[in-house]
Amino acid sequence: MNSIEKRLVDYSFVIPAFNEEKNVALLVKRIKKVMSSITCTYELIIVDNGSHDSTPLELEKLLKTCPELIVLTLTRNFGYDAAIIAGLENINGKKVIIMDGDLQDPPEVLPEFISKSNEGFDIVYGIRSKRTEGWFIATQIKFFYRLMDKIVTFSLPKDAGNFGIMTREVAEIINRMPERNKFIRGLRAWSGFSSSGLVYTREERTHGHSKFSFFSYFNHALNGITSFSTAPLRIFTYMGIFGIATSLLFALFFFITKLGEILGINLVSYPIASGTTTLVIILLIGISLIFLGFGIIGEYIGRIFEEVKKRPSYLIRKIAYGKEMDSNEI
């Protein structure tokens, strides 16, 4: 696998970009302006996640004038989290700053994040003061975070995206995780390192359009849930137990009814067709046992599935490095 030249810096920016032709140049400009007021060294790792617009051309132009820039070009679009992993696995910084390439994460708030990180926190994550998505998707996202908080065994910050800073140690832990589909913000919280959140205002997208549809958000949520919880599988187990309990209640009901008929006592005033009692009980118990079996087998399949995924999360086509502007080009 390709790897970035080793040149230790204070901060590594990891920025996934997919069809952001109108944003990448302005993003780099704004980051450089902000970082120029901070005494540090840094690198800008932009991961071109299979863009098919003019993003590659814009990045080539930036490489000629920005020595801090490193462009990782993937062979195709491997997904949002995979692009971040590609960047994380090729960092040279003591700390890592993850931000989106669509300018919705404003670079101007970086000094606040860096200052908070310098207080000793291993992780500083951004908390969005409001959602920029439509009300329907925003509601679903809020529900997702609150659901995750109930079914995982660690504290997952609510309304926190990937934007933030973490130490190289945390990044390396995430890199060592063996699973292929990594839910970054979940793994970051799972690590248990000291963390703090900062509220910031996420900007509206001014150029291009969001690459996340409702189904993209839904699939992302499923990835997060299945990466950290077997609760969906346990639903089948619970359904099986509930079904068995219901079957026993029905069996008791039929038994009392039949007993009343035998004794000539009207214990339950409910007409039951002859010959249906045994059939109904057998069907209910049988269906319940099937659900229970699916649940138990699912528990083991879920664990096996998490361990056997060995394919790489991404493939790098090429790595390009920025350079100082030639005096003849000025």
C-alpha positions as CSV (number, residue, x, y, z in Angstrom):
1,M,0.0,0.0,0.0
2,N,1.2,3.5,-0.7
3,S,2.2,5.6,2.3
4,I,2.9,9.2,2.9
5,E,6.5,10.4,3.4
6,K,7.3,10.7,7.0
7,R,7.6,14.3,8.1
8,L,6.5,14.9,11.7
9,V,4.2,17.9,12.1
10,D,2.0,19.2,14.9
11,Y,-1.4,18.8,13.2
12,S,-2.7,16.6,10.4
13,F,-5.9,17.7,8.7
14,V,-7.9,14.8,7.3
15,I,-10.5,16.1,4.8
16,P,-12.6,13.7,2.7
17,A,-13.8,15.3,-0.5
18,F,-16.2,14.0,-3.1
19,N,-17.2,16.3,-6.0
20,E,-16.3,19.5,-4.1
21,E,-14.8,21.5,-7.1
22,K,-16.2,24.8,-5.8
23,N,-15.2,24.3,-2.2
24,V,-11.7,22.8,-2.0
25,A,-9.7,25.9,-3.0
26,L,-11.7,28.2,-0.7
27,L,-11.4,25.6,2.1
28,V,-7.6,25.4,1.8
29,K,-7.4,29.2,1.7
30,R,-9.4,29.6,4.9
31,I,-7.5,26.9,6.7
32,K,-4.2,28.5,5.8
33,K,-5.4,31.9,6.9
34,V,-6.5,30.6,10.3
35,M,-3.4,28.4,10.9
36,S,-1.1,31.3,10.0
37,S,-2.0,32.9,13.3
38,I,-1.1,29.8,15.3
39,T,2.6,28.8,15.9
40,C,2.7,25.3,14.6
41,T,3.4,23.0,11.7
42,Y,0.7,21.2,9.9
43,E,-0.3,19.1,6.8
44,L,-3.5,19.1,4.8
45,I,-4.5,15.6,3.8
46,I,-7.4,15.8,1.3
47,V,-8.8,12.5,0.3
48,D,-10.3,12.6,-3.2
49,N,-13.0,10.0,-2.8
50,G,-13.6,9.1,-6.4
51,S,-14.7,12.6,-7.6
52,H,-16.0,12.8,-11.1
53,D,-16.2,16.6,-11.4
54,S,-13.4,19.1,-11.6
55,T,-12.2,18.4,-8.0
56,P,-9.0,16.5,-9.1
57,L,-8.1,19.4,-11.4
58,E,-8.6,21.9,-8.6
59,L,-6.5,19.8,-6.3
60,E,-3.7,19.7,-8.9
61,K,-3.7,23.5,-9.0
62,L,-3.5,23.7,-5.2
63,L,-0.6,21.2,-5.1
64,K,1.5,23.7,-7.1
65,T,1.2,26.5,-4.5
66,C,0.5,24.7,-1.2
67,P,3.5,22.8,0.3
68,E,1.3,21.7,3.2
69,L,-1.1,19.8,0.9
70,I,-1.1,16.1,0.4
71,V,-3.7,14.6,-1.9
72,L,-4.7,11.0,-1.6
73,T,-6.7,9.9,-4.7
74,L,-8.8,6.7,-4.2
75,T,-9.6,4.4,-7.0
76,R,-13.3,5.0,-6.5
77,N,-15.8,6.2,-4.0
78,F,-15.4,3.9,-1.0
79,G,-17.7,5.9,1.3
80,Y,-17.4,8.7,3.7
81,D,-15.9,6.9,6.7
82,A,-13.5,4.9,4.5
83,A,-12.1,8.2,3.1
84,I,-11.5,9.4,6.6
85,I,-9.7,6.1,7.5
86,A,-7.5,6.5,4.4
87,G,-6.4,9.8,5.8
88,L,-6.0,8.6,9.4
89,E,-3.8,5.7,8.3
90,N,-1.4,8.1,6.5
91,I,-1.0,10.9,9.1
92,N,2.3,12.4,10.3
93,G,0.8,14.7,12.9
94,K,0.9,14.6,16.7
95,K,-2.8,15.5,16.6
96,V,-5.4,15.0,14.0
97,I,-8.1,17.4,12.9
98,I,-11.0,15.8,11.0
99,M,-13.3,18.1,9.0
100,D,-15.6,17.9,6.0
101,G,-14.6,19.2,2.6
102,D,-17.9,21.1,2.0
103,L,-17.0,24.1,4.1
104,Q,-19.9,23.4,6.5
105,D,-17.3,22.9,9.3
106,P,-15.9,26.5,9.5
107,P,-12.1,26.7,9.8
108,E,-12.5,29.9,11.8
109,V,-13.5,27.9,15.0
110,L,-10.2,25.9,14.9
111,P,-8.4,28.1,17.4
112,E,-11.1,27.3,20.0
113,F,-10.7,23.5,19.3
114,I,-6.9,23.7,19.5
115,S,-7.0,25.7,22.7
116,K,-9.4,23.2,24.3
117,S,-7.2,20.3,23.1
118,N,-4.1,22.0,24.7
119,E,-5.9,21.8,28.0
120,G,-5.1,18.1,28.1
121,F,-8.1,16.5,26.4
122,D,-7.3,13.6,24.0
123,I,-10.5,14.2,22.1
124,V,-12.3,17.5,21.4
125,Y,-15.4,17.0,19.3
126,G,-17.8,19.5,17.8
127,I,-21.4,19.7,18.9
128,R,-23.7,21.2,16.3
129,S,-25.8,24.0,17.7
130,K,-28.4,23.2,15.0
131,R,-28.9,20.8,12.2
132,T,-28.5,22.1,8.6
133,E,-30.5,19.2,7.2
134,G,-34.2,19.3,6.7
135,W,-36.5,18.8,9.7
136,F,-37.3,15.2,8.7
137,I,-33.7,14.0,8.5
138,A,-32.7,16.2,11.5
139,T,-35.4,14.5,13.6
140,Q,-34.3,11.0,12.5
141,I,-30.7,11.9,13.4
142,K,-31.6,13.1,16.8
143,F,-33.6,9.9,17.3
144,F,-30.6,7.8,16.2
145,Y,-28.3,9.4,18.7
146,R,-30.7,8.9,21.5
147,L,-31.3,5.3,20.5
148,M,-27.6,4.6,20.3
149,D,-27.2,6.0,23.8
150,K,-29.6,3.4,25.0
151,I,-28.2,0.3,23.3
152,V,-24.4,0.8,23.5
153,T,-22.2,0.2,26.5
154,F,-20.4,3.5,26.4
155,S,-21.3,7.2,26.3
156,L,-21.8,8.5,22.7
157,P,-22.0,12.3,22.5
158,K,-25.3,13.5,21.1
159,D,-25.4,15.7,18.0
160,A,-21.6,15.3,17.5
161,G,-20.2,14.8,14.1
162,N,-16.7,13.8,13.0
163,F,-15.4,17.4,13.2
164,G,-12.9,17.7,16.0
165,I,-9.4,17.0,17.2
166,M,-7.9,13.9,18.6
167,T,-4.4,12.8,19.6
168,R,-2.3,10.5,17.4
169,E,-2.7,7.8,20.1
170,V,-6.5,7.8,19.6
171,A,-6.1,7.8,15.8
172,E,-3.7,4.8,16.0
173,I,-6.2,2.9,18.1
174,I,-8.9,3.5,15.5
175,N,-6.5,2.4,12.8
176,R,-5.8,-0.9,14.6
177,M,-9.5,-1.8,14.8
178,P,-9.8,-4.8,12.6
179,E,-13.3,-4.2,11.2
180,R,-13.7,-3.0,7.7
181,N,-16.7,-0.7,8.1
182,K,-15.6,1.8,10.8
183,F,-18.0,4.2,12.5
184,I,-15.5,6.9,13.3
185,R,-17.3,8.9,15.9
186,G,-18.4,5.7,17.6
187,L,-14.9,4.3,17.8
188,R,-13.6,7.6,19.0
189,A,-16.0,7.6,21.9
190,W,-15.5,3.9,22.5
191,S,-11.8,4.4,23.1
192,G,-12.6,6.0,26.5
193,F,-9.9,8.7,26.3
194,S,-10.6,12.0,28.0
195,S,-12.9,14.1,25.8
196,S,-14.7,17.4,25.7
197,G,-17.3,18.9,23.4
198,L,-17.4,22.4,21.9
199,V,-20.6,23.8,20.5
200,Y,-20.3,25.5,17.1
201,T,-22.5,26.7,14.4
202,R,-22.3,24.6,11.3
203,E,-22.6,26.7,8.1
204,E,-25.0,26.2,5.3
205,R,-23.6,24.7,2.2
206,T,-23.1,27.5,-0.4
207,H,-21.6,25.5,-3.3
208,G,-22.6,22.1,-4.5
209,H,-25.1,19.8,-2.8
210,S,-25.0,17.3,0.0
211,K,-23.9,13.8,-1.0
212,F,-26.0,12.3,1.9
213,S,-29.5,11.3,1.0
214,F,-32.1,9.9,3.4
215,F,-30.9,6.4,2.5
216,S,-27.3,7.4,3.0
217,Y,-28.1,8.6,6.5
218,F,-30.1,5.5,7.1
219,N,-27.3,3.1,6.0
220,H,-24.8,5.2,8.0
221,A,-27.0,4.8,11.1
222,L,-27.3,1.0,10.5
223,N,-23.5,0.8,10.2
224,G,-23.2,2.6,13.6
225,I,-25.8,0.4,15.3
226,T,-24.5,-2.9,14.0
227,S,-20.9,-1.9,14.8
228,F,-21.5,-1.4,18.4
229,S,-24.6,-3.3,19.4
230,T,-26.3,-6.7,18.9
231,A,-29.6,-5.2,20.0
232,P,-31.3,-5.7,16.6
233,L,-30.4,-9.4,16.8
234,R,-31.7,-9.7,20.3
235,I,-35.1,-8.4,19.1
236,F,-35.6,-11.8,17.6
237,T,-34.7,-13.5,20.9
238,Y,-37.2,-11.2,22.8
239,M,-39.8,-11.9,20.2
240,G,-39.3,-15.6,20.7
241,I,-39.6,-15.3,24.4
242,F,-42.7,-13.1,24.1
243,G,-44.2,-15.5,21.7
244,I,-43.7,-18.5,24.0
245,A,-45.2,-16.5,26.9
246,T,-48.2,-15.6,24.8
247,S,-48.6,-19.2,23.6
248,L,-48.6,-20.4,27.3
249,L,-51.3,-17.8,28.1
250,F,-53.4,-19.0,25.1
251,A,-52.9,-22.6,26.2
252,L,-54.1,-21.7,29.7
253,F,-57.1,-19.9,28.2
254,F,-58.0,-22.9,26.1
255,F,-57.4,-25.3,29.0
256,I,-59.8,-23.3,31.3
257,T,-62.4,-23.1,28.5
258,K,-62.2,-26.9,27.9
259,L,-62.3,-27.7,31.6
260,G,-65.4,-25.6,31.9
261,E,-67.1,-27.5,29.1
262,I,-66.2,-30.8,30.7
263,L,-67.5,-29.7,34.2
264,G,-70.5,-28.0,32.7
265,I,-69.4,-24.7,34.1
266,N,-69.4,-21.6,31.9
267,L,-65.9,-20.3,33.0
268,V,-65.3,-18.3,29.9
269,S,-68.0,-17.1,27.6
270,Y,-66.1,-17.5,24.4
271,P,-67.1,-19.9,21.6
272,I,-64.2,-22.1,20.3
273,A,-64.5,-24.2,17.2
274,S,-63.9,-27.8,17.8
275,G,-60.4,-29.1,16.8
276,T,-58.7,-25.7,16.6
277,T,-57.2,-25.6,20.1
278,T,-54.3,-28.0,19.5
279,L,-53.6,-26.6,16.0
280,V,-53.4,-23.0,17.3
281,I,-51.1,-23.9,20.2
282,I,-48.8,-25.9,18.0
283,L,-48.5,-23.1,15.5
284,L,-47.8,-20.4,18.1
285,I,-45.2,-22.5,19.9
286,G,-43.6,-23.5,16.6
287,I,-43.4,-19.9,15.3
288,S,-42.0,-18.7,18.7
289,L,-39.4,-21.4,18.7
290,I,-38.3,-20.4,15.2
291,F,-37.9,-16.7,16.3
292,L,-36.0,-17.9,19.3
293,G,-33.7,-20.0,17.2
294,F,-33.1,-17.2,14.8
295,G,-32.2,-14.9,17.7
296,I,-29.7,-17.3,19.2
297,I,-28.1,-18.2,15.9
298,G,-28.1,-14.5,15.0
299,E,-26.1,-13.6,18.1
300,Y,-23.3,-15.9,16.9
301,I,-23.5,-15.0,13.3
302,G,-23.3,-11.3,14.2
303,R,-20.1,-11.9,16.1
304,I,-18.6,-14.0,13.4
305,F,-19.5,-11.4,10.8
306,E,-17.7,-8.7,12.7
307,E,-14.5,-10.8,12.7
308,V,-14.2,-12.2,9.2
309,K,-14.3,-9.0,7.2
310,K,-10.8,-8.8,5.8
311,R,-11.1,-6.7,2.7
312,P,-9.4,-3.3,2.7
313,S,-11.6,-0.3,3.4
314,Y,-10.1,1.7,0.5
315,L,-7.6,1.5,-2.4
316,I,-5.2,4.5,-3.1
317,R,-4.6,5.2,-6.8
318,K,-1.9,7.8,-6.1
319,I,-0.5,10.2,-3.5
320,A,0.6,13.7,-4.5
321,Y,2.5,16.3,-2.5
322,G,2.3,20.1,-2.6
323,K,5.2,22.3,-3.3
324,E,6.2,25.9,-2.9
325,M,5.2,28.3,-5.7
326,D,8.0,28.7,-8.2
327,S,9.2,32.3,-8.4
328,N,8.6,32.3,-12.2
329,E,4.9,31.5,-11.5
330,I,4.4,34.6,-9.3
